[in-house]
Amino acid sequence: MTQRLHLVFGGELVSPQKNVFKDVSDIHIVGMFPDYASAFSAWKAEAQRTVDNAHMRYFIAHIHRLREEGQAGSLTEEMGA
């Protein structure tokens, strides 16, 4: 069974027009989720919780897209690093 992992994270942006975090060390990691539906639910809850702050943004990262099992690994991965 293939896992479709999704990471939900967010934080305060420098400007609402750009996706640049004001302080990377202050990024809020909501969590890792096994499917898009549960990730979306967590994202929506955080987005609604912070709706009054225009500089706050939450994102869903499709972790499963970073590594497709059918593709060859990177050179670093092949060296065991």
Order of alpha helices (4+ residues) and beta strands (2+ residues): beta-beta-alpha-beta-alpha
